[in-house]
Amino acid sequence: MSNEYSHLIDLNDYPVEWWNKVITLGASICAHPQRYVQACAGKIMATLFYEPSTRTQMSFQSAMIRLGGSIIGFDNPMTSSVSKGENLKDTTKVVSSYSDILVIRHPYAGAAKAAALTADCSVINAGDGGHLHPTQTLTDLLTLHMEKGRLSGLKVGLCGDLLYGRTVHSLLKALSCYPDNEFVLISTRELRVPHYIIQMLTDSGCKFREETSLEDAIGDLDVLYMTRIQRERFASQAEYLAQKDVFRLTPDKMLRAKPALAVLHPLPRVDEIEMAVDKDERALYFKQAKYGMYVRMALILRLLECETPAKLLTGGKAENGRCCGNPKCITATERYLPASFRNAGGRLVCEYCDEEAIPYPN
């Protein structure tokens, strides 16, 4: 394992104090960008995007360029040796030898951790399936820091796809670490947050409730985090169409909200926020996207300092007769990976994707 490098796989691998340093640095870069124009001169960042992306990919690229560094990589695996059947380990092992920092987005949960196990540089998780999206969470935290002036004592509503929404999972895990935050989880029954997130909120002692009506919930929120229904996560078009129009934020619904409500969205949106809402000064999602570039600049600088990683990438062990129960876990496709499970409140969970272990199928 590459112990000499700092990675960002899961934001919760680091203490809150570390997050706050990244956020503070991001705020400084936002205020004084000219001070950092050559901070990464001579450094190379590789971006391996196995999934489509606009904001995450371009904000990383813009971040490195504004820091004076260079970029290599791909935004379509079919234009690389992946199309010839190359496995994740070989791709990341080779590309990491060309670069100083590697950013990966992948449709399978745990892919970034799998890449970091053997990479020859620092690895950043830019989204691994429906699992985690820590740099979007840093973006969200910087946005709240800049626009609300605090990260605690907030009532936060999260609405839409709470089952597959990795941005939701990451944000809940992060904000649960700040005091006195309360969560309202607004979704259909089919798109409720996964069990491991409910368990995490319970274990953390956070106040939360589940709702099925945006109209009923919006009135007492400080923050509303909207998400799109993700077509690419559904097994069929029919399943997607049954969910996609259930929640829509409209000017009429905004009339029920507090004057100081902050509306965030990780983007892209489809039709879950009407464009007429864009004119409302409480709609902060375009500002949020720009803050993403600044916080990624800060993150690149912090990781290139080569601090000691917060913890081992994997510290669990294999269990005879057990495998990960998540068909979208990276261990389902990259068979060479060592199975690794840890005990979480009496449950045996996969260290790559946080889902429960199951007996091997007969």
N, C-alpha and C positions, 0 to 999 in steps of 0.2 A: 504494500500500500504506500502511496506517495505522501508520507508523513511530513515532508519538508515543505509542502505547499498548503496555503490556505484556500479553502473552497467555500462557496456558498451554495449548499444543496437545500437546506431547510433553515429558514431564518432562526428557528428555535434551537439550532445547534450553537448559537452564540448568546451571551447574556444580553439583557436589555441595555446595559451600559454601552455595549458595542454598537447596537442599533442606533442609540442616541448619538454616538460619535459620527456615524455615517450621515444621519439626518442633519446634524449641526454642520458638518462639512458640506453637505448638499446645499444648505441654506447660504453658506458662505460663498460657494461657487455661483449660486443664483444671483447674489448681490454683487459679486466681483469676479466675473468670468475671465477678465483679462489677466488675472493673477495666475491662471492655470494653463495658459495656452501652450506651454512647452513641457508640462509636467510629465508627459509620457513620450517625449521625443526618443526615437530609436526603439520603441516597444511595438510589438505586433500582437493584435487580437484576432483570434480565429472565431468565426461565427458559423456553427453547424446547425442549420434550421431544417429539421426533418419534417416540420409542419409549416404551413403558411403563416406569415406574420407581417404586419406593417409597423405598428408603433414600437413593439419590443425590439425588433430587428433594427429598424432605422434609428431608434433612440440610442441603442448601443453603438451603432456605427457613428452616429453624430457625436456621441460622447467621446469616443476614442479619437476621432478627427479633431475635435475641439481641444483635446488634451495634447495634440501634436503627434499622436501615434498613427500606425497603419493597420490595415484590415485585410484578412484573407478569409476564405470560407465558401460555403454554398447556401443557397436558399431553396434548393430543390434537390433532394437526394438522388433523383434520377439523372442528374447531370454529373454525378460522382461515381466512385467505384461501388457505392451502395447498390446501384442498379445491377452490378455483376454478382451480388450476393455477399459482399464484404460485411463482416460482423461489426458490431458497435465498438468492440475493444480494438480491433485493428485500425478502424478509421480514426478513433480518437487518439490512439497511441501514436500514429504517424503524424496527424495534424498537430498534436500537442508538442511534438518535437520541433515544429517549425515556428512555434508561437510562445508568447509570454503569458497569455491568459486565453482561456477557451470558454466560449458561451454556447450552450447547447439547448435547443428546444426539440422535444421528442414526443410522439403520441403515446408512449408507454410509461407508466408510472415507475419511478426508480431509475430511469435511464441516466440521469445526471450523476446519481451516486455510483452507478455501475461504471460510467466513464471515468469518474474521479479515482476509482480504485487503482487504476494503472496509468493515469495521465502523467505527463512530464511537465505540467504547468498547473496553475490554478484553474479550477473549473467553476463556472457560474451556471446555475440552473435557471434557464429562461422559460421554464414551463415543462412539466413532465406529465403528459396526459391530463387526466382529471384530478391529479394529486396535489401538486404545489406550484406556486408561482412567486417565489420570494422577492424578486426584484419589483414586481408589481406591488407587492405589499410595502416595500420601502417607498415606492412612489406614493402609495396611499398615505403612509405615515408622514412623509414630507408635506404632502398636500394639507393634511389636517393640522400639522405643526404651523404651516404658513398661513392657513386660512381660518383655523379655529383657535390657534394659539395654545392648544393643549392636546394631549393624547390620553387623558384620563377623565373620568366623570362624564362620559358621553353615552347617550342612548342611541345605538346604531341599529338601523333597520337594514337587513340584507334581503333583496327581493329577486326572485326569478329562479334560475337554475342553481339550486344549492346542493344538488347531488353531484353533478359533474364539474361545477365551477371551481377550478383550482384557485382562482383569485379569492373566492369566498373562504375556502378552507384556510389559506395562508393568512388572510386578514383576521379571521376569528382566532386563530392560534396566536397571532401577534398581539391583538388588542386585549386578549384575555390576560396578558402579562402586565397590563397597566391597571392601576387601582380604579375601582368604582365604575367600570364600564358595564353597560347592560345591553343585551342583544335581543332584537326581535327578528325572528327567522320567518320570512314571508315566502311561501311557496305552495305549490300543489302537493298533495300527498305523495305523488309519484316522484317528485323532485326534491324531497326533504334532504337535509344534510345527512351524510353517512353516519353510521353508528359511532365510528371512532371519534368523530368531531363532537357528537353529543356527549360521549364519554369524557372527552377532554374538557369540555365546558363544565361538566358535572364535577370532575376531579379538581378543577381549578376554583370551584366555588362561585362561578360567575352566575349572575342572574340572567336568565333567558326565557323566552317563550316562543312558541310556534304559532303562526297566524296563516290564514288562507285568504285574507282580504287586505289589499294595499290601502284601500279607502279607510278602513277601520284603524290601521296602524300608523298612518303617516302623521297624524296630528301632534303626537308628543315626541317625535324623533328630533335629534340634533343632527344626525347624518343619515342619509338614505343612499345605500349602495345598490344601484340597479345592475342587473346582469342580463345578457341575452340568453335565450334558449338556444343551446348549441346543437345545431343540426348534425354536426360531424360526430357527436357522441351517441346518437341514437342508432339502433339496429335497423330501423325502417323509417321511410318517409311518413307513414301513417302515425307512428308513435310521436314523431316530431311535430306533425301538424296538430295533433291532439293537445299539445302543450304550448305552442308558440305564441298564441295571442291571449293567454290568460291574464297576464299582467302588463298594463301599459300606463306609463306616467304621462298625464295630460295637464294642461293649464288648469282645468277644473279641479283636479286632485291637488294641485299645488296650492289652491286657495285654502285648503284644510291645514296646510303645513305652517310651522313656525316661521316668522320673518327671517330668522337666522339659520334656517335649515341649509345644510350643505349637501347638494346632490352630486354624487360621484358615480362613475361608470368606467370600467377598465377598457371599454371599447374593443372591437367595433360594436356599434349598435345596429340593430335591424329595424324593428318598429316598436321596441319596448319603451322608448322615450320619443314622444311626438316632437317634431322639429320646432314647433311653436314654443316649447319649453326652453329652447336655447336662448331666447331673449330674456329669460328670467335671470337676474343677477345671482340667484342661488344655484344655478346650474354651473358647476365648476369642472366638468369633465374635460374640457379643452385645455384649461389651465393645468389640470391634473396630468395630462399627457406631456406637457412641456416640463413640468416638475420631474417627470420620469427621466428625462435626459440628464438633468442636473444630479439627481440622486445616483444614477448609474455612473456618472463621472466620479462621484465620491466613492462609490463602491470599488471601481477599478483601482483607484489610488490606494484605498485601504488594503485590498487583497495583494497588490503588488509590493506592499511592505513586507510580505511573507511572515506574517505573525504565525505563531503556533496555532494549528486548528483547535477549535473549541473542544472537540472530542473525536474519538476514532470514528471513521466512516461506518464501520460495522463492528459491533462488539458482542453480537449474539453468537448463536451456534446452530448447526444443522440439527434437525430432529428426525430420527428414523421414522419412516412411514408418513411423514408430513410434507406438504407442499403449500405454496401460497394459493389461497382460494380466489385470487383476483386474476381473471383471464387477460386483463390489460396490464399486468405487472411485467416488467422487463425480464424477469426470470422465466416467463412463459415462452419467450422467443430466443433469448440469449442463453442457451442451455449450459454453456461452460461456466456460468456464474455460480459461485458457491452459495448454496441456500443458507440463509441467516435469519434466525428468529429470536425475538426477545420477549420477555414477560412484561405485559402491560396490564396491571390491575387484575391479574389472574387469567388473562387471555394471552395466547401465544400469537404474536403478530409478526409479519414479514418486515424486515428492516429496510427493504427497498420501497415498499408502497404503503405500509402501515395497516394493511388489511389482514384479517385473521387467517391462520394456517388451517388447512383441512387435511383429512386423510387422503393419501394418494388414491385416485380413482382405480377401481378394479379393472 
